[in-house]
Every structure is written in C-alpha cells, then in structure tokens.
Amino acid sequence: MTKPRGIQWLEEQTGETLDPPGGPIPEGKHLSVRLTGDLVSQLEEHAAARGESISQVARRLIKDGLDRATNPDRDAIDQAIAVLEAVKARPRGRRAG
C-alpha cells in the first residue's frame, strides 16, 4: 500500500520511516481552515457547552449554514418556533371576566 503524501513528505524531511496510522480512515475529505483566535475561542466554548469536540461543532455549524443557504425559509420557520416557545414559556395570566 502506498503511503499518503504527507507521510512521504515527512519521511523525506526527517529521514525517518513512519508507519501509517492504524485504524479505519474516516470517510470524507480533510479540510483545513484558518480561523481567527476569536472564532476558535467561540468554537471551543460552544463545543464545551455541548460536550462535543471542536470538529463536531464545526461540522454541524457548516451543515446548518449550508442547509439555511439552500432553504432560506428555514430561518422564518425557526423564528416562528422561537416565538411560539417564548409565548408558551410566559406565565399564564388570569383572564378578565
């Protein structure tokens, strides 16, 4: 089996032979994105609050953003749901009668 280019490059640079990583390789492509420190901090906080990894949060946020871009009505639906939840959360007042 041919070693990935990254491992080949590292071996050339270091002069060492590296074993390929074990275990199954996840499906999909690896994407490297450069973020500002502020965005990284926000991702870390969001991930910690949800008990997820930063990668999990980033994948979910990207998917949600793409869903919203392809289905703009989703924003209106989400806003309507938020209003309904806010109304349901209000304490019930006494009726005049």
C-alpha positions in Angstrom: 0.0 0.0 0.0 1.3 3.5 -0.9 1.8 5.8 2.0 -0.1 9.1 2.0 1.8 12.1 0.5 2.0 13.8 3.9 3.8 10.8 5.4 6.1 10.5 2.4 7.0 14.2 2.7 7.6 13.9 6.5 9.9 10.9 5.9 11.9 12.9 3.3 12.2 15.8 5.7 13.2 13.8 8.8 15.0 10.8 7.3 12.9 8.5 9.5 10.5 5.8 8.3 7.0 6.2 9.7 4.3 3.5 10.0 1.0 4.6 8.5 -1.7 5.4 11.2 -3.7 2.4 12.3 -7.4 2.0 12.4 -10.1 2.9 9.9 -9.8 6.1 7.9 -13.0 8.2 8.2 -15.0 8.9 5.1 -14.9 12.3 3.5 -12.1 14.8 3.0 -10.0 16.6 5.5 -10.5 20.3 5.3 -8.1 22.8 6.8 -9.5 26.2 7.7 -7.6 29.1 9.2 -9.7 30.9 11.9 -9.1 33.9 14.0 -8.4 33.4 17.6 -11.8 34.8 18.5 -13.6 32.3 16.3 -11.5 29.4 17.8 -12.4 30.6 21.3 -16.1 30.7 20.4 -16.0 27.2 18.9 -14.2 25.9 22.0 -16.8 27.4 24.3 -19.7 26.1 22.1 -18.1 22.6 22.0 -17.5 22.5 25.8 -21.1 23.6 26.5 -22.4 20.8 24.3 -20.0 18.1 25.3 -18.7 17.9 21.7 -15.3 18.2 20.0 -14.5 21.3 18.1 -14.6 19.3 14.9 -18.1 18.0 15.6 -19.3 21.5 16.3 -17.7 22.9 13.2 -19.2 20.2 11.0 -22.6 20.8 12.5 -22.4 24.5 12.0 -21.2 24.2 8.5 -24.0 21.8 7.7 -26.6 24.0 9.3 -25.3 27.0 7.4 -25.4 25.1 4.1 -29.0 23.9 4.9 -30.0 27.5 5.6 -28.4 28.7 2.3 -30.3 26.1 0.3 -33.5 26.5 2.2 -34.0 30.2 3.2 -37.5 29.5 4.5 -35.8 27.6 7.4 -34.9 31.0 9.0 -38.6 32.0 9.0 -39.6 28.7 10.4 -37.0 28.8 13.2 -38.1 32.3 14.1 -41.8 31.2 14.3 -40.8 28.3 16.5 -38.8 30.6 18.8 -41.8 33.0 19.1 -44.1 30.1 19.9 -41.7 28.8 22.5 -41.4 32.2 24.1 -45.2 32.5 24.3 -45.5 29.0 25.8 -42.9 29.9 28.4 -44.8 33.0 29.6 -46.6 32.6 32.9 -50.3 32.4 32.3 -52.2 35.4 33.4 -55.7 35.5 34.8 -58.5 36.1 32.3 -60.6 39.1 32.8 -64.2 38.1 33.2 
